[in-house]
Amino acid sequence: MAGVVLERFLADEAATARLGEDLAMSLRPGDVLALKGDLGAGKSSLARALIRAMTDDAGLDVPSPTFTLVQSYEARIPVHHFDLYRLSSASELDELGFDEALAQGAALVEWPEQAEAYLPKTSVLIELVHQNDGRLARLSGQGAAFERAARSLAMRDFLERAGWGEAQRRYFIGDASARSYEIVSLAGLPPRVLMNSPRLVLGPPVRDGKPYAVIAHTAQSVSAFVAIDRALRAGGVSAPEVHAQDLDQGFLLLEHLGSEGFLGQQGQPVAERYAAAAELLAMMHGKAWPDRIEVAPGVFHDVPPFDRDAMMIEAELLVDWYVPAISGGPASDALRAGYNREWNAVLNRLEGREYTLMLRDFHSPNIIWRGERTGYDRLGIVDVQDALIGPSAYDLASLAMDARVTIPPEIEKRTLDAYIAARHKAGAFNEDEFVETYAIMAAQRNSKILGIFVRLEKRDGKPYYLKHLPRIRDYLRRALAHPALAGLRDFYTAHGLLEERSL
């Protein structure tokens, strides 16, 4: 296998186990790790550590599949452990269900030389050889799987520099972007969160020579997170402390704010928690926030504006992706022109409205509930890198019309009322203007989400987002009920954009 060769000296079994964890954190469906080495070189030890990390079960019995040839494990993604030592012919891999195993999971293959050329060219070769009192691991390959493995090893190096080189790594959560998070644990210390945030890959130009992410002001590097996180903490918001950072590679070691989600035990919205989050927003919107923040000595992040171009290109995702999905073909020029005309008329109403720091994704997946604490500290806020300067009502619309949770109208109203009461208590507040802006931002956000969730299915192969579409349509109907949006509502209705449909 051609390409870069990475070497790691493994002084003992603990170092071998850490390499297994590092590889486990990088695995995705379709990956193949080919483990090569003489008898006793440590292939089974490495495989055992990897499987235990994937299953998050340090005591899991992981027998060598020498006689069964394959052993499968349920984990974050299914892991299939192949031992080909007794394989008489590479064609027997068909009988073992090798291709089926890769369709949904990953494969570890001991004695890969027995498979001849059967293994994918994107396989990552891990060769183990004895060296002094330990063993040397050589990793080589080409393609995305090798790049992820190399990045995971770089994350271990980052932990080493931060004094956490011997920490245990466990997968925590991923999101719709390329970011992922791990829980890292070291004896005697509270666990921390390891954030892996690769620099955003900009797509092709879509308008005026600019990619979508540039127009929408999507964060391109981890510097944005560090900057907004720093501003929030200085402003009395419980965002995670950054213990260590590598801005160039996109690695952060963060305070672990807690494990309790914002929702109830059955995943249901808890009215009191939504009201508390609304009151936190009210506090934030009574403050002045910087739009230029120092990230490191001499390194600054300028908080972008949520300008008309950003609002429109987001709203147009409905036309770009949702309309073709429900109609079977691209949106007509007439529909697109009418859509843009109606939206521009609505956005004109935002002139002179209150603008402030908006976190953009202020909803349940990004809020930690810390019920043992008091006041605003009960709410831990994460995933803040895409913050902009925009209408204050946007974040309340994101919260009260939570994209992944069905918020009944009565809880939405209670959330809105809690915010409005807190703003009135703090001083002068134009409630009518705010409620109208709330409806506009809710309509814009939910139009965008209809398009994004279809795009995630069509472009990115993530069909599970489609289950949220009925909820988003309901939210959109609620937002468009405001009198100021009557023209936009009539347009959506005339073109069947609010009808219930199966995709």
N, C-alpha and C positions, 0 to 999 in steps of 0.2 A: 504494500500500500504506500503510494507516494505521498509526499507532503511533509509538513513539519513534524519533527520528533520531539516530544517532551519527555523529560526524565525526572523521576522522583526516587530518591533513596529512602527505603523503608527500613528503619533501624530495628523495628520490633513489630510484634503483632498489633500493638496499638496504632502504629503508623499505617500498617496495612488496613486496619479497620477504618481509619480516617480517609484513606484513599477510596475505600468502598463507599463511604458516605458521600464523598465529593462526586463520585461518578453517579451515585443514585440521584443526587439533586439535579443532575443534568439530563436524566433520561426522559424521553418522549416516546409516544407510540411509533413503532416502526424502526426504532434504534436497535442495532446489533453491536454488542461488545464481544469481541473475539479474544478469549484469554489463552495465551500461549505460554508454554514453559514446560520444563522437565517435571517428572514426578517429584513432589515435595517442594516445588518452587513457590507455592502459595496461591495457586489458582482458586482452589476451593475456599481457602480462608478469605480471599478477596470477594468471591461470589457470596459467601455467607454474610459478610459485613454489609455488602450492598443490599442484599435481600432484606436483612433485618432493618436497615435504614428505610427501605421502601415501605415496609409493612409497619414501621415504628414499633417493632417488637424485639427488644434486645435479647430476649430469651427464646426466640423462635427456633425450633429444631429445623435445621437446614441440612438434610442428608445429601451426600453426593449421589447424583443420579447415574452412577456408573452402570448399574444394571437395568434401571428403568429407562435410561437414555434421556428422559425429560421429566422435569418436575415443575409444576406451575403454582404460582402464588398470587392471591388477590392483594392488591395494593392500590396506591394512588393511580397507577396504571398497572394492568396485569404484567407480571414478570415471569418469563419462562426460562428455566435453567436447563440447558442442554449439555450433556457430556457425550461426546462423539468417539470416545476411545474405542468402544466396541463396535462402531459402525463399520459394516463391511463394504458399503457403497454409498457414495454421496446421494444417489437417487433415493435412498431410504429416508431422507429428510422429508420427502413428500408424504410418506406414510406417518411420519411423526407430527405432521400438521404444522410444519415450520412457517409456511406462508400465512396460514390462518392465525398463528400466534402473533405475527407481526402486524396483522390488520388492526388490532386493538391494543397491543401491548409491545413490550420490549423483550429482547432475547439476550441471555448470556450464554456464550458458546465456549466450552472447554474443548481442547483439541480441535481447533478450527481447521487444521491442515487436513483432517479427514474429510472435510466438506469440499475440498478442491476449490473450484471456482463458483460454487453454488451460493456462497454468501454474497450479500449486496456489496457493491463497490464502496458504498458509504459506511461500511462497517468500521468501527474503531478497534484497531488492534492494540492489545495490551500485552506486552511481552514481559515476563517475569524471569529474572536470572539471579542466581546467588551472587552476592558481592560482599566480601569481608564477613562480618557477623550478621549481616542483614540481607536484603534483596533489593535489586534495582528494578523499577518499573519503567518501561519505555512505551509511551503512547504515540501512535501515529494514525493517520487517516486523512480523509478529505470530506468536505461537506459540512452540513449544519450540525450533525451529531458530534463530530470532532470539535467544531468550534464551540459548542456548548460545554463539552467536557473540558476544553482548555480554559474557558471562562470560569468554570467551577473551580478548577485548580488555582486560578488567579484569585478567586474569592478566598480560598484557604490562605493564600499568601497575604492577602489583605488582613484577614483575621490574625495571622501571625504578627504582623506589624502592629496591630492594635492590642497585642497581649492576650489574644484569644485563640491562638493557634491550635490548642488542644481541645477546643470546644466541640461538643457534639452538635451536628447539624440535622435538622428535621424540616421537611417541607411544611410551609405554613399556608400560603395562599397565593394564587395568581389572579390576574384580572384580564380584562379584554385587551389590554395592551401587552407589550413584551415584558413588562415588569413582573417580578416575582419576589416572594418574601419567604424567609426561613426563620425558625426559632433556633437560636444557638444557646447552648447551655454549658456552663463551666462550674465545677463543684465549688460550693460556698458562695456563689454570686447569683443575683437575680438573673433570669434569662433575658436575652436581648433579641432584637429583631435584626436580621441581616437583609438589607434591601439590595436587590439586583436590578439596576435600572439602566439598560443599555441605551446609548445615544439613539434618539429617534431616527429611523430611516425615512427620509423624505421621499414621497412618491413622485410621480411625474407631474409636470406643470398642468394645472387644470384651468387657470384663468390668469391673464396678464403675465404669463411666464412664471407664475408662482404655484408651488404645490399646495394641496388642500391644507396641510398642517400649518403652513406659514400664514395662510389667510385666516384660518380659524384660531391662530395663536396657541397651538398645542405646544406644551413644554418639550423642548428638544434635548435637554440634558438634566442631570440630577441637580444641577446648580439651582434650578427653579424651586425644587423641593426644599433645599437647604435655606434658601432665602425666605420663602413664605413661612416655613416652619419657624424660623428665627423671629420673624415679625409677629407671628401669632403668639409665641411664648412671651415676647416682650409686652404684648397687649393683653395678657391675662387669660389666654386660651390654652387649654391643656393639650398641646401638641407634643410629640415625642422629642426628648433631648437627643441631639446628634452626638454620639460618643466618639465616633471616628468617621472620616470621610475620605474618599478617593474620587475627586470630581472628574478626573480624566477617564477613569474606567467605569464610573457610575456605581460605586459601591458605598453603602452607608451602614454603619452599625448604630442602631437606634434603641432608645428606651422602649421596653415592652409595656404598653399602657394597660394591658389586661386582656383577659380572654373572654369576657362576657359580651356577647353581641348586644346590639341596641334593641333587638326585638325580644318578645316573650319566648318562653320555652318551646312553644309550638310554632315559632316563626311569625307570630301575629303582632300587629302594631300595638304598642302600649301607649295609650293616650297621654299619660303623665310624662312619658319620656319624650314624646314628640313636642309636648308643650315646653318641656325644659330646654330642648334643642332650639325651639323658636325664641325663647327668652335669651339664650346665648347669642343667637343672631342679632336680637334687638340690642344687646350690649355692644356687640361688635360694630353695628351700624351707627352707634352713637359716637364712635371714635374716628379720628383721622388716621389714615394708614399711609405709610410711605409707598411711593411707586418706584423707588430705586433703593435696592437693599444690597449691602455688602455680604458676600458669600465667603470670601477668603480675602486675605490682604491683597488689595488691588483688583479683586474680581467682584463685579457687581451684576445684579440681575435687575433689569428694568421690567416692571410688571406691565404686560401689554393691556391695551384697552379692549373692551368688548364692543368693538365698533360695528357699524352697519355691515361692512363686508363680512365680518366674522358671523354676525347674526344671520345674514342671508345665506351664506354658503352652508351653514349648519341646517337651516330650515329647508334648503333645497335638497337635502338628502332624502326627504320624503318623495320628491319628484324623481330623483335619480335612481332610487332603489325600491321604494314602496310601491309607487305607481306601476312600474313594470311588473312587479310581482303579482299585483291584483288584476292587471289588465292583459298580461301576456305579451306586452310590447312596450317600447320606449314611450315616454310621455310626448304628446304632440307639441309642436311649437306654440300652438295657441294656448294649450293648457299651461305650459311653462311660463308664457308671457303673462297670462292672467294671474297665475300664482304669484309671480314676482311683483306685479302691479299691486295686488291686494296686500301683500306683506309690506311693501314699501310704504303704503298708506298707513298701515298700522304702526310701523316703526317711527313714522313722523311724529307720533303722539308722545314719544319718549323725550322729545326736546325739553330740556330744562328740568327733567326729573332727577331724583336723588341717585347719585352714583357713588360707589364705595368699593372696598375689596370684596369680591365675590369668589367663593371657593370653587364654584362651578359644579362639583359633584358632592354636594352636602346632602347625603342621604344615608340610609341605614348601613350599607356595607362599609362606610367610612367613618362610623361613629362607634366608639367603645363605651359601654355603659359601666360605670363604676359606682354602684349604688351605695357602697360603704362610705363614700365621700359626700361632701356637701357643696351646694352652690354650683357654679359653673364647672368646678373640678370633677363633677360627676360624669362629664362628657369628655372622652378622649377623642381627638380629631386626627385623622390620618388621611393620606392620599390627597395632598394639597397642592401638588406641583403645577396644576393647570389653572391656578387662580388668575383672575383678571381684575381690572377696574371696570365695573359695570353696574347695571341697575341693582339696587339693594334687594329688590323683590325677587330676583332670580333664585337665590339660595333658598328662600322660603318656599318657592314653587317646587324646587328640587326636593325639599324635605317633605312637604305636605302632599305632594303627588309622587310618592316614592316609586321609582320605576320597577322595583323588584318585589314590592309588597302592596297588596290591595289595601288602600286607605279608604275606609268608608267616608262618605261626605261629612258625617258628624265629627269624625276625628280630624278631617281636614279643616273644618270650621273651627274646632277647638284649638287647633294649632295656630291658625291664622289669628284667632281672637287673642291668644296668649301673647303673640308677637305685638299686635296692635296695642294691647293694654300696656305692655312694657314700654313701648315707644311713647305713648301718651304720658306715662308716668315720668319718663326721663325729660320731657320738655315738649316744645312745639313739634307737631307732626301732622302732615297733610294725609289724612286717612284715605280720602277719596282718590287722590292721585296714586297712592300706594296700591290700593286694591285694583285699580285699573292696570297699573304696571305689572302687578302680580298675574293678572289674567293674560296679558300680552306675553310675559316671560314663560308662563306655563304652556301657552299655546306654541310658542317657539321651541321650547325644550322638548315637548312631547312630539311635535312634528319631526324634529331631529331624531328622536329616539326611534320612532317608527322606521325611519330610513336606516339608522345604524343597526337595529336588530335584524332587519332583513339582510343588510350587507354582511353582518357576521355569519349569517347562514349561507348566503350565496357565494361570497368571496372567500370567507375564512373557514368554512366547513364546521360551523358551530350552530347546529340546528336547534339546540335547546333554548336559544333566545326567543324563538318564535312563540313559545308558550306565553310570553308576556304581552303579546300584541293586543289581545282583548282589553287588558287593563289600560294600556296606553291610549287606546281609542276612547275608552271611557273618560280618562283624564282629559283628553283633548276636547271631548264634548262638554265637559264641565267648564273648561277654560273659555271656550268659544261662546258660552252662554252669556258672557258679559256684554252689555249693550254696545260698548265701544268696538267690539269685534264682530258686529252684525254682518258687515260686508264680507269679511273673511269666512265667517260661518256659512253664509249663503253660498260662497264659492266652493267650500269643502263639501257641502251637502249636494250641490248640483253635479259634482264630479264623483260622487260616491266614496269620498275619502273617509267618511265616518261610519260606513256600513260595516257590520260584522262579516268577516270573511275567513275562510280556512285556507292557509297557505301550506 
